[in-house]
């Protein structure tokens, strides 16, 4: 995992902890792991990661998704208006591609 990818994963971890609390975050990650979704999928397969969250939270996953986007933008100093129409998965893909280019 690249440094940028690790920072994106850290943003997700931070949001999950702040929104759900440490215990619930761990329970969610165990549930995701049981679905075959690993922490590296946060950045390697962000669509799959978000699908896993939707299967747990339903439409409530959208709240987490917006918080992930906000936290990633804050960490990397990206204007949220410039990514307003992106999903979290699309933002991650864009950030990954930017680091490779």
Secondary structure, DSSP 8 states (H G I E B T S, - for coil): --HHHHHHHHHHHHHHHHHH-HHHHHHHHHHHHHTT--TTHHHHSHHHHHHHHHHHHGGGHHHHHHHHHHHHHHHHT--GGGGTT--HHHHHHHHHHHHH-
